[in-house]
Amino acid sequence: MAAGTQELELFVREALMRGQSKEAIAQALGQAGWTAEQTRGVLDAYADVGFVVPVPKPRASLSAREAFLYLVLFATLYFVAFNLGSLLFDLIDHWLADPVDPARQLMQMRVGPELHWSVAAVIIAFPVFAFVSAYLAREVVRYPIKRLSPVRRWLTYLTLFVAASVLIGDMTALVYNLLDGELSLRFVLKVLVVAAIAGTVFGYYLRDLRREETEGPGGRAVGRGLLFLTATVMVAAVTTALWITGGPGTQRLIRLDQRRVQDLDRISTAVAGYVAKHERLPADLKTLTDQPGVRLDYADPVSGAPYLYEPGAGHAYRLCASFDTDTAVDGNGNWYGREWPHPEGKHCFDLKGDKE
């Protein structure tokens, strides 16, 4: 194959030196059995300028800088696509929760952390992808030979393979669930999300490869329009996610309430241990914390005011704290939120010190 390619290059160079046009050379080679792609690849290596000998064009080469940029481009593309899909999946699960799926209900309770990771990934990775994509597009316009970059072509074909595999798997899952009678609106929406993301990636890069062959105009306009559309979808998804979770300020209040509940939980455990050892309730929280080997946080993490402890009859007692959020409203359904449900404001828990 290498010898054949060398013969073709020598023939084209000789024909150009004798004044033959590229069209005439391509026609002669086609009649001899050479494919249009083979012929075009050799003819395109020479510039259409008037000179006594054929003038070669600069050949595409691979540099460490170029490889770095394309690796960043496609790595951020995969990262953004995965996390955008995950974000949209979480939003679908939040709005269309399955009432018969306990595991999904637990996940819905933890919707904050799930959404936060996807939102953070999209906010950070997409601008990097957009910047590198725009930069490389400008470089290709300035130096068209860079369109033939080996790393660019390899990563583009790899991306097409991944996108095609995802689309095939997505459609297979759709047909399987259709045949199995388990289709639901939630599942169909997820299938559409995967199809939209993978289909957009596949369609864009397939068109990009075809543009290498035809060199048609308008590629940059299409790329900018697609980036703008993708950015619009991401902004809408991120805004919705922040609206659901309440934003950083609300999450900060939830974390503080989690800390308060953890303190109360540890205090109740320590009270149970004190009752088991002394068969009576401690007189106050200081008595409880003065025990050897016992260390408790019994003051509010913000105000510094001690939690209210009220011993009652027998082994019954009350623990009180002031909370910033309502576990029934903010979705704070983690372990502490389910075991220690509380409204916003001051709330007291009636407990017993003889628990295990």
C-alpha positions in Angstrom: 0.0 0.0 0.0 2.9 2.4 0.9 4.6 1.7 -2.5 1.3 2.4 -4.3 0.9 5.7 -2.5 4.4 6.7 -3.4 3.9 5.9 -7.0 0.7 8.0 -7.0 2.5 10.9 -5.4 5.3 10.7 -8.0 2.8 10.5 -10.9 0.8 13.5 -9.7 4.0 15.6 -9.2 5.3 14.7 -12.6 2.0 15.4 -14.3 1.7 18.8 -12.6 5.3 19.7 -13.6 4.3 19.0 -17.2 1.4 21.4 -17.0 -1.6 19.1 -16.6 -4.5 20.4 -14.6 -5.8 18.8 -11.4 -9.0 17.9 -13.2 -7.3 16.1 -16.0 -5.0 14.2 -13.6 -8.0 13.2 -11.4 -9.9 12.0 -14.5 -6.9 9.9 -15.7 -6.4 8.4 -12.3 -10.1 7.6 -11.9 -10.0 5.7 -15.2 -7.0 3.8 -13.9 -8.9 2.6 -10.9 -7.8 5.1 -8.2 -10.5 6.2 -5.8 -11.6 9.8 -5.6 -10.5 10.0 -2.0 -7.0 8.7 -2.8 -6.7 11.1 -5.7 -8.0 14.1 -3.8 -5.7 13.4 -0.9 -2.6 13.7 -3.1 -3.8 16.5 -5.3 -4.8 18.6 -2.3 -1.2 18.5 -1.1 -0.3 21.0 -3.9 -1.4 24.7 -3.9 -3.2 26.2 -6.9 -0.6 28.9 -7.6 1.2 29.7 -10.8 4.9 28.6 -10.6 7.4 26.7 -12.7 7.1 23.7 -10.4 4.3 22.4 -8.2 4.1 24.2 -4.9 3.3 21.9 -1.9 0.9 22.9 0.8 2.0 22.7 4.5 1.1 19.2 5.8 -0.9 18.6 8.9 1.4 17.7 11.9 0.9 16.7 15.5 2.3 19.0 18.2 2.1 18.6 21.9 0.2 21.9 22.2 -2.4 20.8 19.6 -2.9 17.4 21.2 -3.4 19.1 24.6 -6.1 21.4 23.3 -8.0 18.7 21.5 -7.8 16.4 24.5 -9.2 19.2 26.7 -11.9 19.9 24.2 -13.2 16.3 23.9 -12.6 15.5 27.6 -14.8 18.5 28.6 -17.3 17.5 26.0 -17.8 14.1 27.5 -17.8 15.5 31.0 -20.4 18.1 30.2 -22.6 15.7 28.2 -22.6 13.2 31.1 -23.3 15.7 33.8 -26.0 17.5 31.8 -27.7 14.2 31.3 -27.4 13.5 35.0 -28.8 16.9 35.9 -31.8 16.5 33.6 -32.4 12.9 34.9 -32.4 14.3 38.5 -34.9 17.0 37.5 -37.1 14.4 35.8 -37.0 12.2 38.9 -37.8 15.2 41.1 -40.9 16.2 39.2 -42.1 12.7 38.2 -41.2 10.7 41.3 -42.5 7.1 41.3 -44.7 6.6 44.3 -44.1 2.8 44.4 -40.3 3.1 44.3 -38.9 3.4 47.9 -35.3 3.7 46.7 -36.3 6.6 44.4 -38.1 8.3 47.3 -34.9 8.1 49.3 -33.0 9.6 46.3 -35.5 12.3 46.1 -34.8 13.2 49.7 -31.2 13.6 48.8 -31.9 15.6 45.6 -29.7 18.5 46.9 -26.3 16.8 46.8 -27.2 15.0 43.5 -28.1 18.2 41.8 -25.2 20.2 43.3 -22.5 18.0 41.8 -24.1 18.1 38.3 -24.6 21.8 38.5 -21.0 22.4 39.6 -19.7 20.2 36.8 -21.7 22.0 34.1 -20.9 25.5 35.4 -17.1 24.7 35.4 -16.7 22.5 32.4 -19.0 24.0 29.8 -17.2 27.4 29.7 -13.9 25.6 29.3 -15.3 23.6 26.4 -16.9 26.6 24.7 -13.6 28.6 25.0 -11.4 25.9 23.7 -13.9 25.1 20.9 -14.0 28.7 19.8 -10.3 29.0 19.9 -9.7 25.9 17.8 -12.3 27.0 15.3 -10.5 30.3 14.8 -7.2 28.5 14.4 -8.8 26.2 11.7 -10.1 29.3 9.9 -6.6 30.9 10.0 -4.8 27.7 9.1 -7.1 25.4 7.2 -4.5 22.7 7.2 -5.2 22.1 10.9 -8.5 20.7 9.9 -6.5 17.6 8.9 -4.9 17.3 12.3 -4.4 13.5 13.1 -5.4 13.9 16.8 -8.5 15.9 15.8 -9.6 13.3 13.4 -9.0 10.4 15.7 -10.8 12.0 18.6 -13.7 13.0 16.3 -14.1 9.4 15.1 -13.9 8.2 18.7 -16.6 10.6 19.7 -18.8 9.5 16.8 -18.3 5.9 18.0 -19.2 6.7 21.6 -22.3 8.8 20.5 -23.4 6.0 18.1 -23.0 3.4 20.8 -25.1 5.5 23.3 -27.8 6.0 20.7 -28.0 2.3 19.9 -28.2 1.4 23.6 -30.8 4.1 24.2 -33.0 3.0 21.4 -32.6 -0.7 22.5 -33.7 0.2 26.0 -36.7 2.0 24.6 -37.8 -0.9 22.4 -37.2 -3.4 25.2 -39.3 -1.5 27.7 -42.0 -1.0 25.0 -42.1 -4.7 24.4 -42.0 -5.4 28.1 -44.9 -3.1 28.8 -43.0 -0.9 31.3 -43.0 2.4 29.5 -43.7 5.5 31.7 -43.5 9.2 31.1 -40.4 9.4 33.3 -38.6 6.7 31.3 -39.6 8.2 27.9 -38.3 11.6 29.0 -35.0 10.1 30.0 -34.7 8.3 26.7 -35.4 11.6 24.9 -32.7 13.3 27.0 -30.1 10.7 26.1 -31.1 10.7 22.4 -31.0 14.5 22.2 -27.5 14.8 23.8 -25.9 11.9 21.9 -27.7 12.8 18.7 -26.6 16.4 18.8 -23.0 15.3 19.4 -23.1 12.7 16.7 -24.8 15.0 14.1 -22.5 17.9 14.7 -19.2 16.0 14.5 -20.4 13.9 11.5 -21.2 17.1 9.7 -17.8 18.5 10.7 -16.1 15.5 9.1 -18.1 15.9 5.9 -17.2 19.6 5.9 -13.6 18.5 5.7 -14.3 16.8 2.4 -16.6 19.5 0.9 -15.1 22.6 2.6 -18.6 24.1 2.6 -19.2 27.5 4.2 -21.2 28.3 7.3 -19.6 25.8 9.7 -18.6 28.5 12.3 -22.2 29.9 12.3 -23.6 26.4 12.9 -21.1 25.8 15.7 -21.9 29.2 17.4 -25.6 28.6 17.1 -25.3 25.1 18.7 -23.1 26.4 21.5 -25.7 29.1 22.2 -28.6 26.6 22.2 -26.7 24.3 24.5 -25.8 27.2 26.8 -29.5 28.2 26.9 -30.5 24.6 27.9 -27.8 24.5 30.6 -28.7 27.8 32.1 -32.4 26.8 32.3 -31.5 23.4 33.9 -29.1 25.0 36.4 -31.6 27.7 37.3 -34.3 25.1 37.9 -31.9 23.0 40.0 -30.9 26.0 42.2 -34.6 27.0 42.5 -35.4 23.4 43.7 -32.6 23.3 46.2 -32.9 26.9 47.3 -29.4 28.0 46.4 -26.3 28.2 48.5 -27.9 30.3 51.2 -30.6 27.8 51.9 -28.2 24.9 51.7 -26.1 26.6 54.3 -29.1 26.8 56.7 -29.9 23.2 56.0 -26.3 22.2 56.9 -26.5 24.2 60.1 -29.7 22.4 61.1 -28.1 19.1 60.3 -25.3 20.1 62.7 -27.8 21.0 65.4 -29.7 17.7 65.0 -26.4 15.7 65.1 -25.6 17.5 68.4 -29.0 16.6 69.8 -28.6 13.0 68.7 -25.3 12.7 70.4 -26.7 14.3 73.6 -29.6 11.8 73.6 -27.1 8.9 73.2 -25.0 10.3 76.1 -28.2 10.7 78.3 -29.1 7.0 77.6 -25.6 6.0 78.7 -25.8 8.1 81.8 -29.2 6.6 82.7 -27.9 3.1 82.1 -24.9 3.8 84.5 -26.6 5.9 87.2 -30.3 4.9 86.8 -31.3 8.5 86.8 -31.2 11.5 84.4 -28.4 14.0 84.6 -29.3 17.2 86.3 -28.1 19.3 83.4 -26.0 19.2 80.2 -22.9 20.2 82.1 -23.2 17.3 84.4 -23.5 15.1 81.3 -20.4 16.5 79.7 -18.3 16.4 82.9 -18.2 12.7 82.8 -14.8 11.2 82.0 -14.4 10.3 78.4 -17.5 12.3 77.3 -17.2 15.3 75.0 -20.3 16.9 73.6 -21.2 20.1 71.7 -24.2 21.3 73.7 -24.4 24.9 72.3 -25.9 26.2 69.1 -23.2 26.5 66.4 -24.3 30.0 65.4 -25.6 31.7 68.5 -23.5 29.8 71.0 -26.6 29.5 73.3 -26.8 26.1 75.1 -29.5 23.7 73.9 -32.4 23.5 76.3 -32.5 20.4 78.4 -35.5 19.7 80.7 -35.5 16.6 82.8 -39.0 15.2 83.5 -40.6 12.4 85.5 -38.9 9.1 85.5 -36.5 8.9 82.5 -38.4 11.3 80.3 -36.8 14.6 79.3 -37.0 17.2 76.6 -34.3 18.6 74.2 -35.0 21.9 72.4 -33.2 23.9 69.7 -34.0 26.7 67.3 -33.9 25.6 63.6 -33.6 27.7 60.5 -35.5 25.4 58.1 -38.4 23.0 58.1 -37.6 19.4 57.2 -41.0 19.0 55.6 -40.4 21.9 53.2 -36.7 22.0 52.4 -36.4 18.4 51.3 -33.8 17.7 54.0 -34.8 14.1 54.2 -31.5 12.6 55.2 -31.0 10.3 58.2 -31.2 13.1 60.8 -34.1 14.8 59.0 -36.2 11.6 59.0 -35.3 10.7 62.6 -35.5 14.2 64.0 -38.2 16.1 62.0 -38.6 19.7 63.0 -40.3 22.9 61.9 -38.6 26.3 61.4 -38.0 28.1 64.7 -37.8 26.7 68.2 -38.8 23.0 68.6 -38.6 20.5 71.5 -38.3 16.8 71.3 -39.8 14.6 74.0 -37.4 11.8 74.6 -36.7 8.9 77.1 -33.3 8.2 78.6 -33.8 4.4 78.7 -33.4 3.8 75.0 -30.7 1.4 73.8 
